[in-house]
Amino acid sequence: MILSLAALLPVLALGRVRQQAGAFGAESLPPDFQYYTAEQQAQFMQALESTRSPTFLYLLPGIGAVAVVWIGWLITGGVLHLVSTILGGRSTSLAVLNIAAWSGLPFALRAGLRAGFILLAGRAIAGPGLAGFVSSDSAGLLLFGRQLLAAIDVYLIWHMVLLGLGLAALGGLTRGKVFASVVVTEVVALLVQAIPAAILASLAGLTIVRPFLF
């Protein structure tokens, strides 16, 4: 619940900033907007206005943020239990899920700091984590790599350390096997997280162009 509530903080902060700024500016208009007929311009602006509603600013991003928390928890706990069992561990799935949940607390701190930055800076975070090493207008594999790097930061390392400490406390595994279990788990979790993030990022880069023309 702590992680779920914390995940909503950046969503609320970004929604407030976008709402105060009008959510979208003139850059949202297509290059040839001035050549549209009056009726076409009205239809375009109506479609654009619908994306400024609380549903698009708060509800849908909030549901997505909470879903990422819960799905990420289940994936991390499930993969960690599977890998550790293969390597000889005898811990229960419930115990591993508890460890996965509590080791995610660094992400709650990250969410709070990101929300504070958004409110103070008045804009979204352009390149979280290591995403700044890849251009923001990238596509294809580069876009996937950017989303993958966006999840890598000091909070992820902190999370992995807590995962390892918790798994080691359950017993049954050597330090090497604990390390291998955590690394494999995080690689799988990052890949699963980066795929939908890359899809959403590519869709977010699309503009509403001629929704009424064929």
C-alpha positions, 0 to 999 in steps of 0.5 A: 500500500505504501508503494501504491500510494507513493506511485501516485505522487508523481502522477498527481504532480505531473497532472497538476503541472500540465493542468496549470500549463494547459496540458498542451501547447501550440506544438501539439498542432499539426504543421498544416493546421492553418489550412484546415477548414473551420469544421476540421479545426473545431473537430481537431481541437475537440479531440485535443481538448478531450486529452486534457480531462482528469481522466487522461491527466490523473485517472489513466496514469494513476491506474497504470502506475499502481498496476506497475507496482503490483505486477512488478511485485508479483513478477519480482517475487515469482521469478525470485522464488523460481530461480532460488528454488532451482538453485537449491533454496527451500523458501516459501513463495509467501516469504519471498513475496514479502521480501520482494514487497519490503525491498521495494521501499526505496522506490517509494522514496524515489517516487516522492523525490520525483514528485517534488522535482516535478512540482518545483521544476514545473515539468516532467523528468526528461531522462530518469535514471540512465535514460539521458544517455539515449536521445529522447527522439529515439525509436525502435531498439534505441527507444527500448534501450532508453526505457530500460536505462530509465529504470536503472538508478541508485534506488534499483541498486538499493532494492537489489541489495535489500532483495539479497539480504532478505533472500540470504536471511531465509537460508539455504543458499550460498552468497553466490547463488543469492547474487545470481538469483537477484541478478536474474530476477532483476534482468527479467523484471527490467525487460518485462517493464521496458517492453510496455514502457517503450510501447507507451513512449512511442504512442505518447510521441504521436500527435492527433493528426487528421482524426477525421480525414482518410 
